[in-house]
Amino acid sequence: MKSRIHRRSTNWHFRFTSRWPSACGLALLLALMPLAPVSRHSSAAPVGPDTSALGITFNQVADSTTAIPEGTGTFTNFPYYPSLDSGNVAVFGTGVGGQQGIYRFGPAPPPIKVADLFTPIPGGTGNFTGFAGAPTISGDAVAFLGMGAGGQQGLYRVFIPTDPCAPTDPCRLIANLSTAIPNGSGNFINFQPVDPCIDGSAVAFIGDGSGEQQGVYLANTKPVPPPIMPISDKNTAIPGGSGNFYRFVPPNPVAPSISGNYLVFFGAGSNIGQEGIYLVDTSMPNPPPIMPVADGNTTIPGGTGNFQFFSTFASEGNDVAFVGGSINLDEFVPGVYKSLNVLTPSPPPIRVADLFTAVPSGIGNFTSFGRVAIDPGTVVFEGFSSDGADGTRKGLYTDFGGTLSKLIATGDTLNGKTVSKLRFGPHGFNDHQVAFAADFSDGTHAVFMATLSQCSFGFSGFHDPIGGADSTGGTYADPVRAFRLKSTVPVKMTLTTCDGQPLTTGVHTIQITKFSSATTSDPPIDATPTDAATTGNEFRLTDAATGEWHFNLATKPLSKGIWQIKATLSDGSMHNAFVELK
């Protein structure tokens, strides 16, 4: 049984991470700089029409011409994904002569060195000799994994206030190979994945011990030494499952996520298919109860059956995004999902994208997915698809504003250069800003921050036979049009993106409300279609070239009188017209 689990993990890693650096190679945190705007809307050259209502401003954080703080020369590369919080970016950067370190960039210069090869190891001997994994940032604090001579390894936190008058807190030890395992035997012997997660003074991580010990732990970095709370280990029963947890590292390695009181982690049992994403409220008594976000008992929304695997996840508060799916004839069928406001009882997941989802501004459907991030209610994720030749295109996509949109993808032009690689992580999305690292076809490297803004879809009124909407859509006393009861009322509209292109994506719905006076109405009801091609009360796209959408409204279930027709677009805007049924 154990060897079968190992084979499944290897297969998952190939499926989901064969295009990625290994978990041990994720050194990261990018830092914020006074960011020079690159473009107002997406400067990427789209493969197809841009169907989003998304405005994007790209700002360069650092590139190959940026001087290394307290180092020599300029950065030569940013090998791993950056982390972002409140306008501050943390990243791992390299320079000539073997230079490497972790740096923080903020809205105002200069960039700050967090730690490099000249930084003494707290609780250890000598200076750091290297860094592994993606550092994470929370406010003015950065957490990372560092290594030293003689096999030293540990997790550390540095607090560097943005206020120059405030005192700095030197590099502090969180846990190393001399730290006793709480509720375990002996000391930690390894930390994996190598990217701890920090929120305020709390740091979440996975630690290993001898005898195949492994667990999820939470450290409070305010006291010295920091107390470490065990959240879950191999002695913890799987809630809603059978037996105890067996492992805590997903196939696409990511550390537990801590945000406020909520800690989210991946856990799997020894039985095939017994795994899930779990949440604990750390303010609850120790040990806190474990709540499944999604597991083998959870139905796949828009799919068939229940989830059988999970590959990666991210959280913000008690909103959780993850990649998971089912197995069909030994093929993994993944999708991106989100669960919002995870409380008891757990809400059902919401599908964001799967293998049946068309790639925005791309070719065909998604073929697989990488890492995800979430900032209350909104997801950014890595998606893979065909590049139209024999290769694969990797891009960053989001459901910001209610419509799936592309941010940037390989092959696009950014800052006048062609993007050849992208790196994005679970802590790269915050306050409508997305931090990512990019390689270019000319061999240069850079870190960017994309600021997302939403513009309203273009809408010019309902077409004939209604012939108007909003200010031209009539009133209760003077409806715009009259129709015969039990007839079909064609509700047609043309939608465009903020760039004036035809809008061909999104879920746009229609409701109707009967009014008995200008101020009195019945509760709104979902409209009923007359054609089988329509799903529920959703408009259907009838002309992709123009962005025309139709809904054939059935009036047979209705009654005579004045009715308001309301279309709600996926950007949240609403448009109304009054009609009379005779």
URHU-V706737 format. One line per field, one symbol per residue. ss: DSSP state (a for helix, b for strand, c for the rest). psi: psi as a letter, one per 30 degrees, with the letter a starting at -180 (. if undefined). burial: # if it has 9 or more other C-alpha atoms within 8 Angstrom, else .. A space follows every 50 residues. Layout:
# URHU-V706737
ss=???
psi=???
burial=???
This chain:
# URHU-V706737
ss=caaaaaaaaaaaaaaaacccccaaacccbccccccbbbbccccccccccc cccbbbbbbbbbbcccbccccccbbbbcccccbbbccbbbbbbbbaaacb bbbbbccccccbbbbbcccbccccccbccbbbbbbbbbccbbbbbbbbaa abbbbbbbbcccccccccbbbbbbbbcccbccccccbbbbbcccccbbbc cbbbbbbbbcccbbbbbbbbccccccbbbbbbbcccbccccccbccbccc ccccccbbbccbbbbbbbccccccbbbbbbbccccccccbbbbbbcccbc cccccbccbbbbbbbbccbbbbbbbbbbccbbbbbbbbbccccccccccb bbbbcccbccccccbccbbbbbbbbccbbbbbbbbbcccccbbbbbbbca aaccbbbbbcccbbccbbbbbbbcccccbbccbbbbbbbbccccbbbbbb bbbbcccbbccccccccccaaacbccccbcbbbccccbbbbbbbbbcccc cbccccccbbbbbbbcccccbcccbbccbccccccccbcbbbbccccbbb bbbbccccccbbbbbbbbcccccbbbbbbbbc
psi=eeeeeeeeeeeeeeefgfglllefgikdjllkljkkkelelkfkjkeakj glhkkkjkkkelafgkkkkgakalkfliflklkkkhfkkklkllalggkl lklkklfklllkkekafgkkjkgakalkflkkljllkjcgkkklkllllg gkklklkkjjkfjffkklklkkkekaggkkjkgakalkflkklgjlkkjb gkkklkklllggkklklkkjgelklkkkkkekafgkkjkgakalkelgjl ejkkllkkjbfkkklkkkafkkfillklkkjffllkkkkkkkekaffkkj kgakalkflkflllljbgkkklklalkjhgkkjllklkkkijlklklklk kekafgkkjkhakalkfllblllkkjfkkklkkklkgfbgakkklkllgk gfkklkellkflkkhglkkflkkklfggkkhgkkklkkklfgglllklkk kklklkkkkglklkfehllcfggalefilflklkkglkjjjklkkllfgg lkkglljklklkkkkflfgkllkllklklfkffkjbgklkkfjfffhkkl jjkkfefalkakkkkkkjlfgflkklkklkk.
burial=....#...##.##.###...#.#############.####.###.#...# ##############..##.....############.##########..## #######...#######..##...#.############.##########. .##########.........#######..##...#.#############. ##########..#########....###.#####..##.....####### #########.##########...#########.....#.#######.### #....######################....#########.#...##.#. #####..######.###########..##########.....######## ##############..##############.##########..####### ##.#.###..###..#####.#####..#####.##############.. ###..###########....#.....###....#..#####..#..#### #####.....###########...#######.
